[in-house]
Structures are given as C-alpha cells and as structure tokens.
Amino acid sequence: MKFSELVTRVAGDGADAWRTHYAAQAAQERGEDVIILSIGDPPLSTPQPVVERAVEALRAGDTHYTEARGRVALRQAIATLHEHRSGQRVTPDEVILACGAQNALLVAALCLSGDGDEVLTFDPLYPTYPATLEASGARLVRVPLRSANRFRPDIADLESAISPRSRALFFATPGNPSGIIFTADELARIGELARRHDLWVVVDEVYAGLAPEGRVPSLAEAFPERVVTIGSLSKTHAMCGWRVGWMIGPKILMDHAENLLICMLYGLPGFVQEAALTALQDTVEAERRVREYCGDRVRLMHTLLQGTPGIDLLVPEAGMFMLVDVRGTGLGSDGFTEQLFREQGVAVMDGGAFGEETRGFVRISFANDEALITEGCRRIRQFCEGLAAVRSR
C-alpha cells in the first residue's frame, strides 16, 4: 500500500524523543519504582471554578456546534490578555481558537509556507516543531542557539540563514528546552531582519505566563502586520488536557486559518470554551500559582544537584525545565538518559531530541512534587557519583 509524502514529513526528527518517557510510563503502570521527570505537566488540578463552569455548561446542553473561530466573548478575553502581555491592542477578529498551541502552530505553518519555501527556526527546539513546520512541504532551516553562548540568539547566524525562499521564522520565548527569554533588544533586531526580508514571525508564548509578572518582551506591537502570537492555557492554568490554544495575528491570516480549521476541527466544544472563559477571568492568580510552584521547585532542584560530579546546570529564566550538561560524565546525552533510567529508574529527556546544540545535555522537569524531585535528584547524584568513581580508577 502507498502513502503520501506527508507521512514521512510528519514523522519528524523528534519521533523517538519520547522513547524513555513512554518506557517509564509503562514501567510505572506495572507498579515499578520509577520517577518521571521528562514532561512538563505538573500535578496541579485545574482551578475548581473552571471545572464547575464546564460541568454546568455541559449539563445545560452546551454540546452543539460552535463558531469555527471561537466564541466572541472568549476571543475578546484572549485579546485582553494579549494586550496586557504585549502592549498590542487587537480585536476578536484577530484571534482564533485552536485545539491547543500545537494545533495553532500547525495551522500557522500550513497557512504561511508550502512546497519550495523555507521556514527558519532556532536550534534547540521542541521535538514536534520539525514535523509541524515541514508538514506544508517547506524545508526547515535550523539556526543554532549555541551552548557556548548559553543558548542566546546570534543575529548574525540568523541573517546568514535567510535566503530568497525564506517565508517565516518560528520560535518560542520562553524557550523549550532552554528556558531563556528573548530580550527586547534581541527581538528588535529580529523584527528588523524580518521587515527587511519580508518574513512572517511566529512566536510561541505558551510559557509567557510563567515569566516574571506573567509577560515577556514582544514584537507584536511593533510589527503587527507580520507577527503571529501563539498561546494556550495548558501551562499557565494547569489545563493541558483541555486543549485550549489560540493564534493572534492580522485578520486576513485569521480568515485563512478559519477555513483550514473548518477542515480540521470545526470549533472547540462549547462547554470547554465556557471553562476557558472562566479561567481567563482569573489569570493573575492562576499564573501566580504556577509561577510560585515552579519557582520553588527549580530552586530545590538546583540546590540538590549543584556540585554533582560531571554535570553543569543551566538555570532557566522561566518554564518548567532545567537543561543539564552531562558531557563531563563521559556519556553522551542518549547514553546518559538510557543508563540513568536502566540503573536508577529516573526518566529525563535526551537533549539530542531538541537539536544538535543540546546534544550532550538532558532536560529535567521540575514541575513535580517536591518529594519526587528530591528522590529523583538523589538518584541522579548517586548515578553521577558512580560514573565519576569509574572514571577515577
């Protein structure tokens, strides 16, 4: 049987990224003693008023088709949040709902690029990005964020990667896996490059609410005609499973996105939208809760792992993950990940899954219970001490 070329493109470079994580989940289901520090899904419950509103709407019969673009009241609430974060005032017509940020990224990629085009992104990048950005048939061009520069963008590297076929630049701030926040100066230089080369800029801000004061520097106000902002409630409101995401940009792009989403989704469930509207009415408190939760745990993880032989810690500016350089242990990041799980039952992510620049690093989630973090770090330290003892013989 034959398949389209699309099935190869969507397999992506990161198809094996979750191998150790899935093995850990299976071991956990079998009752084995494992600690999973490989994903950013904290054990926080969705705020109770949000759940109650969804149940109330469901019982009231809010189970019919909804507008493909999303209900106006919810889009207005997202527009208000966006203005707080970016300074850009938008109307509900410049906002469209999607089934999570992942869906919004795919829609943006399909609307902005196609066969023969090139799409730029920074390396390291989230493992789903390659498949998502190449689904349209465009070629992905990776611009390195070098570990020697602590994963900050080098504008000269970006400019040298731009060609006449370049159509868009996609990136996340705060970054995943690095946790870096692009500065206003870095963004201004990126924006000027985009203007000069007529590029779209698609900015994934799903972790923005976890940054100090719930905002990050933004290009949206300065370049409204070419900047697309992606967001969601997954991280900031402990709503990963609700699949509420959005895209904000020029109305003409939102019109095209609506046509595509009619083919894909045909509107989020009404009761989910009502829950999302309730969530957005308490954004300040929701974001503060998750920020404090993550802040306490990143400090704990740093304290517990600091001084561990063979590793170097990169403390994030925001997010749910810490990058750890494991090259000093004598193992590659893939070998470190597999051996750590095999010997200690601790699952972390191989940095090689995020790109060449993080090969030799692992990503560890601190969005977890303090007891699990404490035990996980104890096992990681024990593992590294064992490797150091072998090296010293």
N, C-alpha and C positions, 0 to 999 in steps of 0.2 A: 504494500500500500504506500502511496505517495502523500507527502505533506508539503505545505508551503514553506518558503524560506523563513517565514516568521517564527516557526517553532524552533529553529536554530538560533535566531537572534534573541528570543526571549529566554533561552536557557542561560545566557549571560555568563560573564566571567565569575560571578559570585555564586554560581549554582551549588557549589559544595561548601559554602560558608557556614552552613548550619549543621554540618555533619556531627560534630562533637556535641552540639546543643541537643540535637534530636536523640543521640545516643544517651545523653544524660537524662532526658525526659523519659525515655523508655526504661532506663535503669531505675529511676525514681518510681515509676508506675509499678515496677516489680518489687518495690519495697527496699531497694538497695540504699545504702548510705551515701548519697551524693549531694553536692552543693552546686546549685546552678547560678553562676554569676556571668551569664553570657547574653542576657537580654535586658532591655530597659522597660520593664513592666512592673512597677513597684506594687507591693501587696497592699495598696490603699484602695478602699472602696470608693466607688462613685458617690459624691455627696448625696445624702438621703433625699433632700428635696428634689433633686434631679430624677432620681429613681421614682419617687412618688408621682411626679408630674407625668412621666412616661406611662405609668400604670393607670393613672387617672384618664389620660387621653386614650389609651388602649381600650379601657372599659367603656369609654364614651363613644366608641366606634370609629376612632380616627385611624382607619385601616384601608382607606381608599387611595386612589391615585392622587399624587400631589404634583405641583408645578415642577417641571424638569429642572428649572433654575433654582428652585428652593423658595420657601415662603418669604414674602417680603419682610415680615417682622424679624425673622431670623437673619436675613441678609443685611437689614439695617443694623442689627446688633453687632454683626461681624464688621460692618463698615465703621461703626463707632469704636470698636476695639482697635481696628487697624489705624484709625486716626490717632488714637492715644499712643500707639506704638511707633508710628512712622511720621506723624505730622501731616500725612496726605489725607485730604478730605475726599471721600468717594461716595457715590450714590449706590443704592441697592442694585442698580442696573450694571454696576461694575464689579459685582460679586456673584459668584456662582458656587453652589454646593457640590460636593463630590463625596464619594464613598471612601473617606479618609484622604490624607495627604498623598498617599501612594497613587490613588486613582487620579488625583488632581495633577500630579507630576506627569502621569502617562498622557492625560488629555492635553496638557501643555505641549509635551513633546510631539504628539501627533498633529497638533494644530500649527506648530511653528517650524517643522522641518520635514524633509522627505528624502526620497532617493537622490543621491548625488550631493546632498548637503553635508555639512559638518557641524557637530554640536560639541561645544567646549565644556569641560568640567574640571574641577580640581581633584588631584590625587594626593591623599586618600579620599575616598568617597564611600557612601553607604552601598552595600553589596547589590541592592536591587537597581541602582542607577544605570549600570551598563545596559541591562536588558530593557529597562524603561526608556532610555534615551535612544536606543538603536531600534526600537520596535517600528519606528516610522520608516526605516531603511536608511536613515542618516548614519554617518560614521562618527563614532565617539573619539574625540581628541582629548587626551589627558594632559593637564598642566600640573607639574609637580609642586606640591607644598612640601618643601624639603625638611626632613627631620633635623638637619643641622641648623635650620632657621626656626626650629620649634613650630613648624607647620604653618608659618605665616605666609601670605601670598607675596610672590615676587612679580611685580607688574611687568618687568622686562620679559620674564618667562611667558606670561600670558600674551603679551603683544607678539612675541615671536611665533606663537602657535596659531595666530589668526591668519586665515587665508581668504581668498575671494569666495570660497564656498562656505565660510562660517556663517551660521544663521543665528545661533543663540549660545549664551553661557548659562549653565545651571550650577548653583552651589548652595550650600547650607550654612547659615550662621545663626546660632552657634553650630559649629561643625560636629559631625558624627563620622569618625570616632574621636577626633582631636579635642572637642570641646572649646575650640578657640572662637572668639567673637571678632569679626572683621571690624576694624576701626573706621571712624568717619573718613579719615584721610585715605585709607586703603580703598574704601568704597567709592570715594570721589574720583580716584584715579581709574578705577574700573569703569565707572559711569562715563568718564570722558572717552575712554577707549571704545566703549560700546557705541557712543554717539558718533565717533569718528568713523567707525567701521559698520555702522548701521546694524548693530546686533540687538536682539532681544536679551534681556537679563531676567532669569527666573530664579527667585530667591526662596529657598525652603527655610521657613522660620518656625518649624514645629517646636523647637526648644526655646524660642524667644521669651516665653513667659517665665522660664527658669533663670534667665539672666537677671542681674541686679535691677530692681524696680520693674521687672517684667517687660523690658524693652531692649532693643539693640539698635545701633546706628542703621539707618535705612537709606536706600537710593530712591524710594518710591516717590517722595515729594519732589525731588529734583528732576527726575526723568519719568514722569507719569506716562508718557507715550510709549515707553519701551520696557518698563519694569513690571514684572508679574510676581505677585507675592503668594506663596503657598502657606497655609496654616491648618491647624486642626485642634481638636480638644483632647486628643489622646494622651499627651504627656502632662499638660497643664491641669487637667481636670480629672485625671485617673479614669479616662473613658476610652481606652484603647479598643475595647470590643464593640463600642457603639458605632464606629466607623463614620465619624463626622469630620469632614475636611472641607476645605474651600480654596478657591483661586480668586485673586483680585487683580484686575488689570483693565485696559481700555475696553470700552463697551463692545467694539467691533469684534475683539477677540472673545469676549464672553458670549456673543451671539454665535460664533463658530463653535465654541465649546459646548453650548447648549445643544446644538444639532448633534454633536458627537455623543454627548451624554444621553440623549434620547435613544440612540442606538445601544448604548451600554447599560444604562441604569433606569432611566425614566423616573427619576425622582426618588429621594430618600423617603422612608416611611414617615407619615405624619407624626406619629407618636414619638419617634426619635427626634424629629425636628423640634417638637414642643419641649422635650427634655433638654435639647441643646440650647434653646432659648432661655430656659430656666438657668442652665449652667452659666451662660454668658452674663446673666444678671448679677452673678456673684463672683465675677472673675478675679477681683482683687484678693479676696480671701482664699479662693481656690488655688491661685498661683502662689500666694504666700505659703500655704500649707505644703505644697510640693517643693518649693524652694528651700524651706527650712528643713524638710525631711531629707532632701538630697545634700544640703549643706552640712548637716550634722554627720551624715554618713561618709561623705568624701573626706572630711577631717578625720573621722575614725579610721578609714582605710589608709589614709596617708600615715597616720601615727603608727598603725600596726605593721605596715610594710616598709617604712623608712629604715634604711640601714640593712635591708635584706641583701645578702651577697649576690652579685651578678645581675642585679636589676636596677633600673633608673626610672623614677616615677615622673610622669608629666601630669601635673595637677590641672584639671580643666577650668576654664573661666565660667562655664555653665554646662548643663546637661546632666547625664546620668552615668557617664563612663569615665574611667581613667585609662589612659594609654600607658603601658609599661614596656620599656625597652629591656628585652631579655637576652640581648646578644652577648652580654657578659657571662651568661651561664654556660656558654659553649654549645647551646642548642639553637637551631632555627626556631622561628615562631610556630611553625607547624609541628615540629618535633616536641617543643615545649608544651603546646596545647594538648597533644595526644598523650604524652607521657605523664603530664600532670593529672589528666583525667584517669588514666590507667592506674597510676600508683596512689593517688590521693582522693580520687572521686570528685574533683573540682572541675567544673566546666567553665572555660573562658573562651573568648573568640580569638582565633588566629588573625593577627594584623594583616597577613598577606591577603585575606579576603577583601580588604578595603583598598588594596593597590600596592604598587611597588614601594612607595615611600614608607609604608608601615610594615613591610616585610622585616621581621626581626623584633616586632612589637606584638603584644597581646592587648586586647581590650577587655577590661574588667568592669562589670556593672556594680555600682554601689547603691543602686535603687532597690534595696532589700532590707530585711530585718537585721537589726544590729547583731543579734546572736549568730545569724548565718554569716554575716560579714566577718565577725570576729573569728569564727571557726574556720571559714574559708581562708582568711589571711594567715591563720596559724598553720594550716596545711601547706599553703603556698610557701611560707617561710621555711617550713620543715623540708619541703621538696628542694628549694634552692640551696639550703644548707647542705643537703645530701649531695647535690651536684658539685658544690664547692669542695666538699671533702674528697670526692673522687678526683677532681682536678688537681688537688694539692698533693696527691700521693706520688 
